[in-house]
Amino acid sequence: MDTSGEEKVSRWKEDIQSVFERDPAARNAFEIITTYPGVHAVVYHRFAHAIWHIGLKWLARVVSNIARLLTGIEIHPGAVIGRRFFIDHGMGVVIGETAVIGDDCTLYHGVTLGGTSWDKGKRHPTLENNVVVGAGAKVLGPIVVGEGARIGSNSVVVKDVPAGATVVGVPGKLITPRKPQQDGHREKIAKKIGFDAYGATKDAADPVAHAINCMLDHIHVMDRKMESMCEALKKLGVDEDQSNLPDLDSCEIISTAEELQKLDEQIPEEEKTIE
């Protein structure tokens, strides 16, 4: 066997092994080879990409369209894809002509690596090594997603993403890790106004919770300034209004069936009875 043949076999083995590493549902190599559309799409693309670069562009597009019909995944023959690339589920994935994907990248269903311009030249994203793009995410334009970055599901990313960063939301925003020194005063303020600051962000990043955390920081600064002003007024002999502020009712966002069940258990049985 020649070197190119050995290289093809090596890549094929790597592709199968990468599925085992990233999909716990994979049971054996035969199942992967025969039932995984993401693997089939990559095989079709490698053939289409090869004939695209020898000048058979129409034939390459035909192969690409056949792959789309069979797999539900559209990869332009001109796209450059690295090793151990895995598309999980795959339906609805679109990868544009000038997209570049590094090694060990993972895409989920509904992902678009698209362009934002009709101009010739580089107009699609570049994903460096070890990038993961969640289901439904749109990465648009000639941007660079740095090595090890994560794109959250249904995010829309139109700007460069630093290596190792996580982006979520529309438009995509970088998730800023919380600072441990801020935790104490945030929790105190949150308790005062009836809101659990980390209820939504302990296990998963949430841009809305991040915005609320910023407001809690601002309230903390305002409280300190008000306390200083009150102390200064007392020293000047100004009587302070001792009336207490009304308590704020606790508010919660019920988001799961388990939380609804807990809420239901707190309601007395007599209140559940409809007369």
Number of C-alpha atoms within 10 A of each C-alpha: 6 6 8 9 10 11 12 12 12 11 15 18 13 15 21 19 15 18 25 15 9 13 11 8 8 15 11 12 13 11 10 19 15 10 10 18 22 25 25 18 23 21 15 20 26 17 14 27 24 15 19 19 12 9 10 13 17 12 14 24 20 13 20 24 20 16 22 21 11 12 21 21 28 22 27 23 28 22 18 19 21 15 16 23 24 24 25 20 19 23 19 18 26 20 25 21 20 23 25 21 24 19 17 20 24 22 24 22 22 21 25 24 28 21 23 12 13 7 8 7 10 16 21 25 28 24 27 20 21 21 25 21 29 21 23 19 26 27 30 23 22 23 20 20 26 19 20 18 22 23 27 22 19 20 22 21 25 20 17 15 22 16 17 14 19 21 25 22 19 13 13 22 19 15 15 12 10 12 7 7 8 11 14 10 15 23 16 16 20 20 13 14 14 15 19 19 20 18 12 15 15 9 8 8 19 15 18 12 16 19 11 15 21 13 14 21 16 12 16 17 12 12 12 11 12 12 11 11 11 15 13 12 13 11 9 9 8 11 10 10 6 6 6 6 6 6 9 10 10 12 10 10 8 10 8 8 9 10 12 11 10 10 11 12 10 8 10 9 9 8 8 9 7 5 5
